[in-house]
Amino acid sequence: MTGYTWRDFDLSARVAKIERAFQRAEVKSPDDVPILVNTPCYFAFGNTNKPADYFSNPKSMVEYQARGYEEHLRRVDDDYVPYFMPWFGTGVLASAFGCEIRMPAVPDDDPAVAGPCVRSPADAAHLRLPDPTRDGWMPRVLDAIDYARAYGDLPVGLTDLQGPLDTLGLMCGQVQLYQWMYDEPAMVHELFDLVTEAFIQWVRVQKQHAGEPLERSNGLQGVYSPGAGLWESDDDMVLVGARLYETFVVPCVSRIFEAFGGGSVHFCGNGLHHIDNLLRIKCLKVVNTSPLGNFEGFATLKRRLGLRVLIQIQDGAPLDVEAYYSSLFDALDDFRGIMLAPFVMDNVAMSLDGGYVAVERDPFETANRIVRATRACARRKLALS
């Protein structure tokens, strides 16, 4: 991509709109709300046409994504800005500490951690900082990044970034980790410090290979991100209480975000009990969340956090597009700092209550339905304001 043009597609207006959203600029028309529909999805879950060697051949991954983005830009009237996502599931950092990765048994699923690698305090005492050139699946990610830079024409982003809480949940098992927070707090603090340092070093190495600056990103979780250097996934935050999250997690996420000039926290579901904790995170720039049908909860989240951060809505695409987004946006009174960035999967859709159902649909047609529905909702709300 040269400037903001890729394969003769001028992306300048899209980039400007996204930058305005990061600045929480006033929304005067429906077109001011960025809509970045992810299709094709970079992950395999729910997506039926991934190449068989998608996770083993960087060329396959790069070419699949590039072909899909080119078709997307031809067929979908949204604000998507393409980049290459070196995707290898959610367990890369955990694998570098010793977790085994299990390959999926079906083509529409992703690599995943097979089980914990830290089963006792003795195991924890033997952990060391991983080497990104040797340990776990980190070398696979770097090989994909290097290939994309050498042979592709897409900007390159970061792989999936499970934060310290989620990574330790994979390494220790969630129940065991939470129990240790009570029984072995000093050890758990040491584990969080170690994984946080490994996380920071891992992001720096990826950015060096990708040629990406520390304080911004070509793409985070499917979203071009000029106002954040990285993202970290905290899906497990919905499982822990506010005090434990404040004690063990907030300092680590703050340390990570300070190292990169600001970042994005992702979680799915109801994280309302952590709103004060999110406000405590230093250099928080974005909250990327999947409301999963909890419309009032999302409205509360927007009211409490929207004056400070960009809110990205990133559910799986709903089965009833018009009903879902009408309910979601009707609960909002302010569209500033809002971005819609859903994933459209080939054979899975989200129900109104946040569950998942099997479907057969054209992802690009669904993407355009999402764009039309969102702009109609914004037009209606703006007319009432």
N, C-alpha and C positions, 0 to 999 in steps of 0.2 A: 504494500500500500504506500503510495507516494502522497504526502500531505494527507488530505482527507478524501482521496479518490482511490477506489480499488476496482480493477478490471473495468474501467470506464464508468463506474457508478460514482457519482458525486455525492459524498456523504457529509459535506460541510454543514448543511442545515441541520442534519441529525445531531452532529457533534455539538453545534451551538445550542440546540434545544436541551441536550443532556447537561451541558455546562450550566445553563440557566437554572435547571432543576437543582443541581448541586449548590448553587448560590441561593436557593430558595427565592427566586425571583417571582414577582407577581404573575398570577395566571389570569390572563385577560380573555382567552378563547380556548375552546376545546383542544385546538392544535398545539397549545403550549404545554400540554401534559405528555411527557415522553412515554411511548408504548414500545417496548422492545420484546417482541414475541420470539422466544427461543424455539426455532424449528429450522433445521433438524437439531435435536438435542445432542449434546456432546456425549452424554452417558447412554448406556445400553438399556437400562430398565424401561420397559414399556415401548421400546423402539425395535421394530422387527427386521430392519434391513441393514444392520451393521455388518460389515465384512467379517468373515470368519477369523481373519488375522488382525482384527482391529487393535487388540491389546499386545500383539507381538511384533507388529511391523509398522514402524513410524510412517513409512510411505503411505500405507493404507489409511492410517488415521488422518494424516494431513490431507490427502486427496478426498477422502469421504467428507470431511468438514468443509473443505473449499467448494466442492461441487454443490453441496447442500446450501451453503450461504449464497452462492451465485443464483441458484434457483429461487431462494427466498427473496433476494433483492429484486428479481424479475416479477415475482408473483404477489408479494405481500406489501401492503401500503402502510408500513409502520416505520419505526425509527431505529431499527436494529443496526448496529455497527459491528461488523464481523471481526473476529480474531481467532487464532488457533488456541484451543484449550487442550493441553496435554493431560488427558483424563485416564486415570488408572484406578478408579474406585476411591473409597474413603479411608483406606488403611495404609497409605504410603508411609507416613511418618511412624505409625505403630510398627510397620514391617521393619523399619530401620533399627528398631529397638529389639527385634526378635520375633514379632508375631508372624505366624505363617499366613500366607494369602491363599485363599481357596478360589480357584477359577470357577466361573459359573457353569452349571450343567446345561443351561439353555442359552440361545443366542441373545435373548432380550433381557439379560441380567448382567450384573457387573462383578468384577473381582471384589472379594470381601475378606475380612479377617476371619480366620477359622476358629480362633479361640485365644484366650489370654496367654501372655508370656511371663507375667509376674504373678506368681501364686502364693508368695510368702515374702516376709520382710527380707529373708536371705536373698531371694531373687532380686528384690529392689536394690539391695546393697551392691550388686554386681553390675548394675546398669552403667553404661558409659555413653558419652556423646557419640552419635553415629557419624560415619564418614559418607557424605553424599555420593562419592565416586565409587563406593563399594557395597554399602549396606542396604539390605532390603530391596525395595522396588525404586529407590531413589535413582539409581543409574538408568532405569528404563525411562523415567521422566526426563532426565537430562538428555538421553539419546533422542527422544522425541522432539525436545526443544531445539537441539542442535540440528536435527534433520530439517525441521520447519524453517529455521533461519537460513540454512544452506540451500534448500531446494524449493521452499514454498514462497508464496507472495503475501501471506497474511501476517499481520502483527502477532506476536506471541505473548500469551499471558501465563498465569501461574496454574499449577495443578490444584486439585482439591486441597483445602487447608483446614482440616479438622483441628480445632484449637486444643489447648492443653487439657481441658476438662473432657472433651470427647475422646481425645487420644488416650488419656489415662483410663477412661472407661473401657476402651478396646484392649489396652495392655493388661489391666488388672481384673476386668469384669466390673460392671457397674455396681452391683451389690457389694462386692468386696471393697471397692474403692470408697464407697460412701460409709461403710462400716469403719474402715481405717481412718476416715476423717474424724471419727469420735475416739477410736481406740489408739491410733498411732498418728496423731496430728503432726508431730515433728517430722516423721518419715514422709508423710504426704506432702508437707511443704517442700521437702527436698526433692520429691518426685516432680512437683509442679515447677520448681526452679529449673530442674534438669530439662524437662520437656519444653519449657518456655525458651530456654537458650537454644535447644536443638531446632525449635520452630523458627526462631529468628535467623539462625545460621542457614537453615534450609531455604528460607525465602530469599536471603541475600545471594546464595549460590544460583538459584533459579533466575533471579533478575540479572545476574552477571551473564549467564548463558543466553538469556532472552534479549539482552540489550535494553532492558526496561529500567527507567529511573526508579529510585527508591520511593518517591512520594506520590506517584501516580501509577496507573496500570492500564495496559491495553485491554484488559478484560478481567472481571472478577465475577465468577459464578454466572457467566453468560452476559455480563453487562459491561460495556465500555465505561471506564471509571476514571475521569480526569481529576476527581477530588479525593481519592483514597488510594493509598499505596498497596493495600492488601486487604483480604478478608479472612475471617476465621469463623468456623462453624461451631456454634454452641447449642446444638440441638438438645443435648443432655441437660441444659439449664432448666428445662421444664420439669425435670425429675428431682431436683434438689431444692432445698429451702433457701430463702433469701440470705440467712446468716451464713450458711456454709459457702454460698456463692461469693458473698462479700469477702469472707475470710480467705478463701483459697484461690478464687478465680479472678476477681476484679484487679488485684495487683498485677497478675500475669498478663492479662489482656491489655492493661494500660501500658505495661512495659513493651509489649509487642507493637502497639500502635504508636508509641512515642518513637520507636526505632525507625518508623517508616512514614512519619508525617501525617498519620491518621489512617483509620481503617474502618471496616464494615463488620458488624456482628450479624450472623445469620442464625435464626432458629425457626422451627416449625411449631405451630400450636400456640398455646396460651402461656405467655411469659409475663403476664401483668404483675405477678408478685416480684418481678425483678426490675421494674421500671426505675426505682431509686438506685439500684445497682448499675443499671445502664447509664444513668446520669453521672455516676461516680467514675466511669471509665474515662481515662484521659485520652484526648485526641479522637474520640468517637465521632465519625463523620456520617456513617450510614447505619441504619438498621434494616436488614434484609429479612423479611418475615413471610411466612406462609400462614395466613389467618385460619385456613381450614374450616371455613364456614362460621367462625366466631365473629360475627359482624360488629356487635357491640364492643367486644373486647378489642378488636382492631381500632375502632373509633376512639376508644379510651387511650390506646397506645399512641395514636396520632395526636390527640390533644395534648398528652403529657410530654411527648418527645419531639413533636413536629416543629417547635420553635427553635430547636437546636440542631437537628440532624435531618438528612434526607431519608425518607421512608420508601423502601422498595417492596412492592407486593409481588411475591414469587410463588404462588400456588401452582400446582399442576392445573392445566386448562380444565375448566369445569365442563360437565356434560351439558348443562343448561346454561349456556354462556350469558344470555340476556338476563335471566333471573338472578344468577349469581352476582354479576357485577352491579346490577341495579340495587340489590340488597347491600352490597359492600359499600358502594359510593353514596347511597342515600343516607348512610350513617355519618358521613363526613360533612363538615362545614367549611373546609378550607383545602384547596387543591395545591397550595404552595408546597414545594418540597416533596411531591408525590411522583413516583415513577412506577409504572406497571411493567413487570418483566416475567410473565408466566412461561412455563414449559408446556409445549403441545406434544404429547406422546402419541404414538401410532395406535396402540391398542388398550390404553388405559385413560380414563377420565375421572375427574373428581365429582362426587355428588355434592348436593347443597349442604350436607352436614359434614363435609370434609373427608368422607370415605372415598374408596376407589371402586370403579365399576369397569367391566370390559366393554370396549367399543371397537367399531371399525369406522374410520373417518379419514378424510383427506386433511393432513395437518395444515397445509397452506390455506385451504378454505376455512378451516377453523380459526387460523390466525387472523384472517380478515374479518371474520365474525367478531372476534375479540376486539379488534381495532374499532369497528363500527359501534359495537355496544358501549365501549368505554367512552368514545367521543360523544355518543348520544347522552350518556349519563352526565358527563362533564357539562355538556351544553345545557341540559335541564337544570343542573344545580347552579350554574353560573347565572342563568336567567332569573333564578329566585333570590340571588344575593344582591 
